[in-house]
Amino acid sequence: MELGKANGTILVVDDDCNVRTLVKLLLEIEGYTVLIAGDAETAMKVHEEYRSAVALLLTDVVMPKINGLELADRLLQREPHLRVLFMSGSEYASRGFGCVAKPFTRANLIGKVGEVLESPSPTQVAENFQFSEAS
């Protein structure tokens, strides 16, 4: 994919402002339209407003109140064809399908986003993603 040739709208959700800002910048450089939210509740409101435009939910797994898995489940109930990609700094998250491990490189992030968006079938969160926090 050529630089700046991507298209689609991505909803980025992360409780860390620095991560949100960096991810937004990297995706916009590639040509994506990016909506951001700092928590799941805000993400649900943004998704409601832009539902038909959002092609991908790119969300952190571990967030206060409502985690990324629960957010994805809720949004998939509204919009079953929504694509989902998780971001996580946990070593356990890398075992799951549809996850980019933090810290990630620009190439890793953009590659995984493209892979998920080009996938022929919608995301199946419950079947394909395993996450357990270290005790």
C-alpha positions in Angstrom: 0.0 0.0 0.0 1.4 3.4 -0.9 1.8 6.0 1.7 -1.4 8.0 2.1 -3.5 5.7 -0.1 -5.6 4.0 2.6 -9.2 4.9 3.1 -11.9 4.2 5.7 -12.9 5.5 9.1 -11.3 4.1 12.2 -12.5 4.7 15.8 -9.5 4.6 18.1 -10.1 4.1 21.8 -7.4 4.3 24.4 -7.4 5.8 27.8 -3.8 7.1 27.3 -3.9 10.4 25.5 -0.3 10.0 24.1 -1.2 6.6 22.6 -4.5 8.0 21.0 -2.6 11.0 19.6 0.2 8.9 18.1 -2.1 6.3 16.6 -4.3 9.0 15.1 -1.3 10.6 13.5 0.0 7.4 12.1 -3.3 6.4 10.7 -4.0 9.8 9.2 -0.6 9.8 7.4 -1.8 6.6 5.8 -5.0 8.3 4.6 -7.5 7.0 7.1 -10.1 9.2 8.7 -9.8 8.8 12.5 -12.2 9.4 15.3 -10.9 9.2 18.9 -12.3 8.4 22.3 -10.6 8.2 25.7 -13.0 5.6 27.2 -15.6 3.1 26.2 -18.6 5.3 27.1 -17.4 8.1 24.8 -16.6 5.5 22.1 -20.2 4.2 22.1 -21.5 7.8 21.7 -19.1 8.5 18.8 -20.0 5.2 17.2 -23.7 6.0 17.5 -23.1 9.3 15.7 -20.9 8.0 13.0 -22.1 4.3 12.9 -22.3 3.9 9.1 -18.9 5.5 8.5 -16.9 3.5 11.0 -15.1 0.5 9.4 -12.8 -0.4 12.2 -12.8 -0.2 16.0 -9.2 -0.1 17.2 -9.3 -0.3 21.0 -7.0 -0.8 23.9 -7.9 -4.0 25.9 -7.4 -2.7 29.4 -9.3 0.4 30.2 -11.2 1.7 33.3 -14.9 0.8 33.8 -15.6 -0.9 30.5 -12.7 -2.8 28.9 -12.0 -3.1 25.2 -13.5 -6.6 24.9 -16.8 -5.5 26.4 -16.8 -2.4 24.2 -16.2 -4.5 21.1 -19.0 -6.9 22.1 -21.4 -4.0 22.7 -20.6 -2.3 19.3 -20.8 -5.6 17.5 -24.3 -6.1 18.8 -25.2 -2.7 17.2 -23.1 -3.3 14.0 -22.3 -6.9 13.3 -20.1 -6.1 10.3 -17.8 -3.8 12.3 -14.1 -4.9 12.2 -12.3 -4.9 15.5 -8.6 -4.8 16.3 -7.3 -4.8 19.8 -4.2 -3.0 21.2 -2.6 -4.3 24.3 0.6 -3.9 26.3 0.0 -7.2 28.0 2.1 -10.2 27.0 -1.0 -12.3 27.3 -2.9 -10.4 24.6 -0.5 -11.3 21.9 -1.9 -14.9 22.0 -5.2 -13.7 20.6 -6.4 -13.1 17.1 -6.8 -9.5 16.1 -4.4 -7.9 18.4 -1.4 -5.6 17.9 0.9 -5.7 20.9 2.2 -2.4 22.4 4.7 -1.1 21.9 4.2 -1.4 18.1 6.0 0.0 15.1 4.3 2.1 12.5 4.7 -0.9 10.1 3.1 -3.3 12.5 0.2 -1.1 13.2 -0.6 -0.2 9.6 0.0 -3.8 8.5 -2.4 -5.2 11.1 -5.1 -2.5 10.4 -4.9 -3.3 6.7 -5.1 -7.0 7.3 -8.2 -6.7 9.5 -10.0 -4.2 7.1 -9.3 -6.5 4.1 -10.4 -9.7 6.0 -13.3 -11.3 4.1 -15.3 -12.0 7.3 -16.4 -9.8 10.2 -14.7 -10.0 13.6 -15.7 -12.8 15.9 -14.5 -11.5 19.3 -15.7 -14.3 21.5 -14.4 -17.1 19.3 -11.1 -15.7 18.2 -9.7 -13.6 21.0 -8.4 -14.9 24.3 -7.3 -12.5 27.0 -6.4 -13.1 30.6 -4.7 -10.7 32.9 -1.7 -11.8 34.9 -2.5 -12.4 38.5 
